[in-house]
Amino acid sequence: MTAPTPPWTPARPVVVLTGASSGIGLATATELAALGYALVLAARRADDLHTLARRLDPSGHRVIAVPTDVTSPESRRALIAAAQAHFGRIDVLINNAGVTIERGWWWDDPDPLRVLRVNLDAPIELTRLVLPAMQARGSGHVVNIGSVAGQAATNGMYSASKYGVRGFSHGLRRELLGSGVHVSLVSPGFVKSEMTASARLPMPGPEVVARAVASVLLRPRREVVVPRAYHLFAWLDRRFPALGDRVVRKLILRRYDHTGQ
């Protein structure tokens, strides 16, 4: 039996983007849509997601919205199935969905491990779903959105997830050498988003990360840190950890008081 033909076959690569409804995800969706990519937008907020998809592509052919809970195995499989059904293939997976513990200390949170489920488990499981077809085709690209907190730890649970994403990305890249499938890690410092709303730091907008993602899709690289100044912070933290302690205490941890608010 012949497989059904997808309703529309795009000339540009097909991108599955998680966490697409806000922040870095929204900026990345906007950037890639402007460049002509076909997009499968995934996030939990269905109304926001469908509104974004209609704004980027009123025809509904080149950009589709698939409400998704990345922590659910059934929802992850439904996302990949919807992308395959509409476009016939997935060329790029961008694992962008992420959370942190926004108020208080992680050990006081009723479910701190959700940070690992969203930030680390979900990218691994989604990658596992798309890799067989990419390997069989001999082409593809997995882009993981990490964090400078995966090089210089600032928060136990969030940094644990981002150190994990960094190790996963670099290890997977080596496992796939010669396969035609690329793996890139984009590691932002502080940028304006819902997640950083309480941080008292000068921050660029999420567009700086979106442009970095677009850049690695055109020229695959192992890891890109944005803004570039955070290279210095990561280097200083490795060479002079006591200085890193002072910076973190002054600029980041001061948002908590002794009650964890």
C-alpha positions in Angstrom: 0.0 0.0 0.0 1.4 3.4 -0.9 1.9 5.8 2.0 -0.4 8.9 1.9 1.1 12.0 0.4 1.4 14.8 2.9 -0.8 17.8 2.1 2.1 20.1 1.4 5.8 19.5 0.7 8.0 22.6 1.6 11.2 23.5 -0.3 12.9 24.6 3.0 13.7 22.3 5.9 10.9 21.2 8.3 11.6 22.4 11.9 9.9 21.0 15.0 10.3 23.7 17.7 9.3 23.1 21.4 8.5 25.9 23.8 7.4 28.0 20.9 4.7 30.2 22.5 6.8 32.6 24.4 10.3 34.0 25.0 13.1 32.4 23.1 10.8 30.0 21.4 8.5 32.7 20.1 11.5 34.8 18.8 12.9 31.7 17.1 9.7 30.8 15.4 9.4 34.4 14.1 13.0 34.4 12.9 12.8 31.1 11.1 9.4 31.8 9.6 10.8 35.0 8.1 13.6 32.9 6.6 11.1 30.6 4.9 11.4 27.5 7.1 8.4 25.1 7.5 7.5 25.0 11.2 5.8 22.7 13.6 5.2 24.8 16.7 4.8 22.9 20.1 3.9 24.3 23.5 1.3 23.7 26.2 -0.6 27.0 25.7 -2.8 26.1 22.9 -4.5 29.5 22.3 -1.2 31.3 22.2 0.3 28.7 20.0 -2.5 28.7 17.4 -2.5 32.5 17.4 1.2 32.6 16.7 0.9 30.0 13.9 -1.9 32.0 12.2 0.2 35.2 12.5 3.3 33.6 10.9 1.4 31.7 8.2 -2.3 32.5 7.7 -2.6 29.8 5.0 -1.8 27.1 7.6 0.4 25.2 5.1 3.9 26.2 6.1 3.4 26.7 9.9 1.3 24.5 12.1 0.6 24.4 15.8 0.6 21.2 17.8 -0.3 21.7 21.5 2.2 19.5 23.4 3.2 18.6 26.9 6.8 17.6 26.4 6.8 15.6 29.6 4.2 13.2 28.3 5.3 10.3 26.2 1.9 10.2 24.4 2.1 13.9 23.7 5.6 13.7 22.3 4.7 10.9 20.0 1.6 12.8 18.8 3.8 15.8 18.0 6.2 13.8 15.9 3.3 12.0 14.2 1.6 15.3 13.4 4.7 16.7 11.8 5.2 13.6 9.7 1.6 13.6 8.7 1.6 17.2 7.5 5.0 17.5 6.0 6.2 14.0 5.5 9.6 14.5 7.2 11.4 16.3 10.0 14.7 17.9 9.1 15.4 19.8 12.3 14.4 19.3 16.0 14.9 22.4 18.2 14.6 21.4 21.9 13.8 24.8 23.4 11.1 24.1 26.1 12.5 24.9 29.5 11.4 25.7 33.0 13.1 26.8 36.3 12.0 27.2 39.9 11.0 30.8 39.8 10.4 31.5 43.4 12.2 30.2 46.5 14.8 27.5 46.8 14.5 24.3 44.8 14.5 22.1 48.0 11.3 23.8 49.2 9.5 23.3 45.9 6.9 20.5 45.9 8.1 19.0 42.6 11.7 20.2 41.8 12.3 17.2 39.5 9.9 18.7 36.9 12.9 20.9 35.9 14.8 17.7 34.9 11.7 16.3 33.1 11.2 19.3 30.9 14.8 20.5 30.4 16.6 17.2 30.1 14.3 14.1 29.8 12.1 15.7 27.1 15.0 16.7 24.7 16.5 13.2 25.1 13.2 11.5 24.4 12.2 13.7 21.5 15.6 13.2 19.9 15.2 9.5 20.3 11.9 9.7 18.3 13.4 11.7 15.4 16.8 10.1 15.1 16.0 6.9 13.2 14.5 8.7 10.2 17.3 11.3 10.2 19.9 8.5 10.2 18.1 6.5 7.5 18.0 9.7 5.4 21.6 10.6 6.2 20.7 14.2 7.1 19.2 16.2 9.9 20.0 18.6 12.7 19.2 18.5 16.5 19.6 21.9 18.1 19.4 22.0 21.9 18.9 25.2 23.8 21.2 25.0 26.8 22.4 27.8 29.1 25.5 29.4 30.4 24.3 27.8 33.7 25.4 24.6 32.1 29.0 25.9 32.2 28.9 28.0 35.4 26.4 26.7 37.9 24.1 29.2 39.5 21.1 27.1 40.7 21.3 23.5 41.7 18.3 22.0 39.9 18.4 24.3 36.8 22.1 23.9 36.4 21.9 20.2 36.8 19.4 20.1 33.8 21.6 22.3 31.7 24.9 20.6 32.5 23.0 17.4 31.4 21.8 19.0 28.2 25.4 20.1 27.4 26.8 16.7 28.1 24.1 15.0 26.1 24.6 17.4 23.1 28.3 17.0 22.9 28.2 13.3 23.4 25.4 12.8 20.8 27.3 14.9 18.3 30.3 12.6 18.6 28.1 9.5 18.4 26.7 10.8 15.1 29.9 11.9 13.5 29.9 10.9 9.8 26.2 10.1 9.8 25.1 13.4 8.2 23.1 14.3 11.3 24.4 17.4 13.1 24.0 18.4 16.7 24.4 21.9 18.0 24.1 23.5 21.4 23.0 27.1 21.8 23.8 28.4 25.3 22.2 31.7 26.3 23.2 33.8 29.2 20.5 36.0 30.7 18.0 37.2 28.1 14.6 38.8 28.6 11.9 36.1 29.0 9.3 35.0 31.4 11.9 32.8 33.1 14.2 35.7 33.8 11.5 38.3 34.7 12.8 38.5 38.4 16.5 38.8 37.5 17.9 42.3 38.1 20.4 42.3 35.2 20.8 44.2 32.0 19.6 41.7 29.3 19.1 41.7 25.6 15.9 40.4 24.0 15.4 36.8 23.0 16.0 37.7 19.4 19.8 37.3 20.0 19.2 33.6 20.7 16.9 33.3 17.7 19.5 34.7 15.4 22.1 32.2 16.9 19.7 29.3 16.2 19.2 30.5 12.6 23.0 30.8 12.2 23.8 27.2 13.4 21.1 25.9 11.0 23.0 27.4 8.1 26.5 26.6 9.5 26.4 23.8 12.1 28.6 24.3 15.1 29.3 22.4 18.3 28.3 25.2 20.7 27.4 28.9 20.5 27.2 31.1 23.6 25.1 34.2 23.4 25.6 37.0 24.2 29.3 36.5 23.6 30.3 38.3 26.8 29.2 35.2 28.7 32.2 33.3 27.3 34.2 35.5 29.7 31.9 34.7 32.7 32.2 31.0 32.1 36.0 31.2 31.7 36.3 33.3 34.9 34.2 30.8 36.8 36.5 27.9 35.7 39.7 29.8 36.5 38.6 31.8 39.5 35.6 30.1 41.2 35.7 32.3 44.2 35.1 35.3 41.9 32.2 33.4 40.4 30.8 32.9 43.9 30.8 36.6 44.5 29.1 37.4 41.2 26.4 34.8 41.7 25.8 35.9 45.3 25.5 39.6 44.4 23.6 39.5 41.1 21.5 36.3 41.3 20.9 34.9 44.7 20.0 38.3 46.3 16.5 37.9 44.8 15.9 35.3 47.6 15.4 36.3 51.2 15.5 33.9 54.1 11.9 32.9 53.5 12.7 31.9 49.9 10.6 34.6 48.3 
